[in-house]
Structures are given as C-alpha cells and as structure tokens.
Amino acid sequence: MGSVMLINLVKGVIVGLAASIPLGPIGVLCVQRTLGKGRFSGFVTGVGAAAGDLLYSTLAILSITYIKFLLEDYKLVVHILGGLIVAGIGVKIFFTNPATQIPRKNRETRHFADFGSSFLMTVTNPGALLLIMGLFSYVGITTGKDAPWMTIVTTLLGVVTGSLIWWATLSGVINFFREKVRLKQLVIVNRVSGIIIAIIGIVTLFDGLYRILYPVVSEYIIKLVS
C-alpha cells in the first residue's frame, strides 16, 4: 500500500512539473514579477498557477464528465475570455513603472493580486485541462470516480508539490540575478514581458474569434454568391 502511494505521489510530481515547466505567459509573468517585486511575488504568481493546475487535476482525476462537457461546450468563449485577460495583463505590465513595483517598508506588495491574476490565466485556458488529462494518461494514473481515494489524494498532492517545486526554483534562480538588474533594465524587462504576454493573449483572442466567426461568415458568403 505504501509503495503504491509513493508511486502515485511521484507520478503526480511528474505531472505537476511537466504542466508547469513550459515557459508560457505565466512563466514570463513569474520572471517579470521576481525581477520587479522580489522572489516572494514571483513565487506567489506560481502558486496561483499551481492552484489552477490543482483544480484541473481534480476535474481530470475524478473524470467529472459534466464539467468537462461544459468546458468543451463553452471552450471558445473561455478561449476568448482567457485571451482578453492575458492581453490585458500584458498591456498593464508594459505601461507599469518599475520604480512603483520595488517593495518598500510599510508598503503592501499586493500578493493576492499576484496570485489571482495567474490563477485566472490558468483556469481560462481549457488547454490546461486537456494537457493534464494527457499527462495522467501518459504516466498511467487511474482516473474516474471509482479510483481509490488514496490514489486521488496522493496524486493531487504530487501535482501541487511538483508545480510548487518548479515555481520556487524559477523564482529563486531569477532572484539570484535580481541585484544585478538596474532600473533601466527593469524598464526593458517590463516592456519585453508585456509585449510577449500581450501577443500571446491577442493571438489566443483572435484564434477564438476566428473559430466562432469563420463558419458564420463562410455560410453567409456561400449564400451570397449562390
């Protein structure tokens, strides 16, 4: 029993790491916030993403059919919403003055906002659920409502652990170079990070709009020329 729990825990850690390591918009956001506001801010950003991964992992491992069908039915709407959120965060970062981000004594660093923004970016990306479901299948994790509860608990614990290990490592490594970064360089980091994140959001947004509008426009054109 103990060996099975350990195996499930390790498999969960692998899923958590594999879902977190690709340097998408949240990775860029973690780097930008670590350089601008400090290691804890970058780590909290990662914790928000880990919470989103935990939510999707729970849905995946329990095979909650209704929720998965609901996400599939409204996938394009969620896709567009996610694109708007990511693009908005990118624009905000682009225009943020780095001097206002540097933590000072008696000044709130708004870690809740750091957590909330990355959590929203994760849960408005339906692809994250599909990725986690694929990873569960790949590492051989038993899913479904009939799965042993210890399998569920240890696997989810592993997912969170793997995700947090990555975000702690990334924010720690970036923080190591933070003292060498000057205010002018922080401006460049903000501009580049903002542009990258905004582009990802805009591409996601237009991809969703295209998938919704293309069939409608195509049908209208066919009717018009026929």
Disulfide bonds with the S-S distance in Angstrom:
none
